[in-house]
Amino acid sequence: MKKIWSPRLAISFGLLACLAAAEPSWQPYTFNPVRIVGGGFITGIDAHPAQKGLFYARTDIGGAYRWNAAAKTWVSITLWVNPADWNLEGTASIGLDPTNANLVYLAQGTYVASWASNAAIFKSFDQGAHFKRIDLPIQLGSNQDGRYSGERLAVVPWATNVLYLGTNVNGLWRSADAGNTWGQVASFPVQASTADGVGVIFVLFGPKLQGAQYPTIYVGVSDSTVGLYQSIDNGATWQAVAGQPTGNLPTNAAVSSNGNLYVTYSQYPGPNSTNNGQVWKYAIQAGTWTNITPANVWNSAINFGFAKVVVDPNHPDTIMVGTMDRYYPGEEIYRSLNAGATWIALGAEPDTGANYSSFDVSLSPWLLFGGTTPTNNMGNWIGAMAIDPFDSNHVFYGTGQTMYTTDSVTNVDHGQVIPWTVGAWGIEETAVQALASPPVGAHLLSAVGDIGAFRHDNF
């Protein structure tokens, strides 16, 4: 942007900057993003099953994005939200219609508090280019505990005009008219807040059980006694899933096409202080549970949690799971080719000396945090992950600071190193604390929460 006068002006909205002429007759300011690339918690990544290259990502305070595969960049689809509606800037969940690649729903709401506004559903018929806003009489918490769980918002595959929404403090909600009107599901056993305020965390769809008329609907709740419910009669009634693990909270889940439900657990909802993480497999037709938690060989105690679990759509026994809040020796992603019977760690493990990942952070050199190599192993807070349904080699995963991607994840299956690169180009999600634009020198100096301070010499 051309410099017209000094001193210059900078304002905070994510991180935005402009230069303004000093004439008596002022013209409207034009603001554009100042690139840091990433900067905040990626809480969800979703791939559309019917259109190649169509991915969406959500963040805790920075809204939602759509992947432009041709340009290899993320495009914000919520930047239009008016600052007066600041509580709608956080995306709590993304809902995709599996039969219509153009239709996408966003559940927007950043905080559940007396000082925050109610949530809203954003509905788009053109992959997020335009949205219809549907206000809700309840709140959602995209920046609260358990925010990487989900997805809370889900479109019923066999009746796509029906959607479910898990809420923080208001139980399970349902729409029967494609998201235009909503009401609480009165038959669902959890009607109010769970003890931790996290509430109903995911809605998934599984196969039909023997004798059932409809496929199974699974709903996860942040509760250590009964954390998993199912309905086999299209949501009319709900039952606790028999034999489920107790004592810990479910955090995420995934269903495989060959009839397994995978659920991750932690003692606390996270992302901070998760502890006692576990991974369980539920054989749906047999009704049996198996603990498939990866071995923590460097310490007998698991003082961290497990977060996102995903299944390769093309290889239903191939699953990947990420850790949460594992500060030593750093977060990890585990990969299994046999439905969790055995696992291999993708990142550095100090006890074995194995490391099947390399990282190119040249797009975001600040990720070195003053060092010469990326710190904290695979990143921190691995709460989001997606395997490309059209290419099993292609994976995205999100952290508390950025997103990584690779086109070669199956390298590890052959004992070779996976090359990861920063995949967050286009995502700008920072909590800006202070800005200064000196009369000379740097265009902009900024202090940003969590990730440090920056100097921009060229916008």
Secondary structure, DSSP 8 states (H G I E B T S, - for coil): ----SSS-EEETTTTEEE----SSS------EE----B-S-EEEEEE-SSSTT-EEEEESSS-EEEEETTTTEEEESSTTS-GGGGGGSSEEEEEE-TT-TT-EEEEE----STTS---EEEEESSTTSS-EEEE-SS---TTSTTTTSB--EEE-TTSTT-EEEE-SSS-EEEESSTTSS-EE-TTSS--S--TTS--EEEEEE----TT-SS--EEEEES-SSS-EEEESSTTS--EE-TT---SSEEEEEEE-TTSEEEEEEESS-SSSS--S-EEEEEETTTTEEEE-----TT-SS--SEEEEEEEETTEEEEEEEEEES--SS-B-EEEESSTTSS-EE-S-BTTTTB--EEEE-TTSGGGGTTSSS-SSBT-S---EEEE-TT-TT-EEEE-SS-EEEES-GGGGGGT--EEEEE--TT-B---EEEEE--SSS-SEEEEETTTEEEEES--
